[in-house]
Amino acid sequence: MENKDIEALSTQELIDKIKEEKAGLNKMTLNHAISPVERPSTIRVNRRNVARMLTVLNKRNKASK
């Protein structure tokens, strides 16, 4: 996801998306530990997407205070 897509989400949608992405990342990481994933770079991309979403969420929380 790009930053403009992330910022377009509402706060509740963003929280739900973070939960989905974290669950998917966790599953992918565990699967990679058992048998290598075809494209391990997808793990890095997903981890960075979660970080981007958390950054946007934290900015919104600080702005609302």
C-alpha positions, 0 to 999 in steps of 0.5 A: 500500500502507498501512503496516500492509500493508507491516509485515505482510510478512516481510523477504524478501517486503519485499525482493522487493516493493521490487525489483518496485516499483522495476522498475515505477517505472523502466518507468513513468518511462521510458514517461512520458518517451516518451509521457505517462502518463494519470495521472502521479500514479501515478508519485508514488504508486509512488515514495512506496510504495517509500520507505515500504517502504525505511523499514520495511526500514531500521527492521527492520535497525536493530532487529536490530543 
